[in-house]
C-alpha cells in the first residue's frame, strides 16, 4: 500500500493528466480554490454558459472506468 504522500502525488498526477486531455480537446480547465470533492471545472471560453465539475480518481494500477452522471 502506498504511503499518504505517494497517494497524494498519484492523485495530483491523475488530475494533471485529465486537465491536459481536456486542454488538448480545446476545453478550458480551472482548479477550485476550495476542496469540496470537485477536482477540476471544465468549460469552454469565452461563454461560461456551462461549467462541468469533475472529480478525478487515480490509481497506480491499470484501470479505465468512465462514469457519466
C-alpha positions in Angstrom: 0.0 0.0 0.0 1.3 3.5 -0.9 2.1 5.9 1.8 -0.1 9.1 2.1 2.5 11.3 0.3 2.8 8.9 -2.6 -1.0 8.6 -2.9 -1.4 12.4 -2.9 1.2 12.6 -5.8 -0.7 9.9 -7.8 -3.9 11.9 -7.3 -2.3 15.1 -8.5 -0.8 13.3 -11.4 -4.2 12.0 -12.4 -5.7 15.5 -12.2 -3.0 16.8 -14.4 -3.5 14.0 -16.9 -7.2 14.7 -17.1 -6.6 18.5 -17.4 -4.1 18.0 -20.2 -6.5 15.9 -22.2 -9.3 18.4 -21.8 -7.0 21.2 -22.9 -5.9 19.2 -25.9 -9.6 19.0 -26.8 -9.9 22.8 -26.5 -11.8 22.6 -23.2 -10.6 25.1 -20.6 -9.9 23.9 -17.1 -10.0 25.6 -13.7 -8.9 24.3 -10.3 -11.3 25.2 -7.4 -9.8 27.1 -4.6 -11.8 25.2 -2.0 -11.6 21.4 -1.8 -15.2 20.2 -1.8 -14.7 17.0 -3.7 -14.5 18.6 -7.1 -11.0 18.5 -8.6 -11.5 20.3 -11.9 -14.0 22.6 -13.5 -14.3 22.3 -17.3 -15.8 25.0 -19.5 -15.5 26.5 -23.0 -14.4 30.1 -23.1 -15.5 32.8 -23.8 -19.0 31.6 -23.0 -19.2 30.3 -19.4 -22.7 29.0 -20.0 -22.0 25.5 -18.8 -19.4 24.6 -16.2 -18.8 20.9 -15.6 -17.5 19.8 -12.2 -15.1 16.8 -12.5 -13.9 14.5 -9.7 -10.8 12.5 -10.6 -9.9 9.2 -9.1 -6.3 8.0 -9.9 -4.5 4.8 -9.0 -1.2 3.2 -9.8 -2.7 0.0 -11.5 -4.0 0.0 -15.0 -7.7 0.6 -15.0 -10.1 2.6 -17.2 -13.5 3.5 -15.9 -15.7 6.3 -17.1 -18.8 7.4 -15.4 -21.3 10.0 -16.7 -23.8 11.2 -14.2 
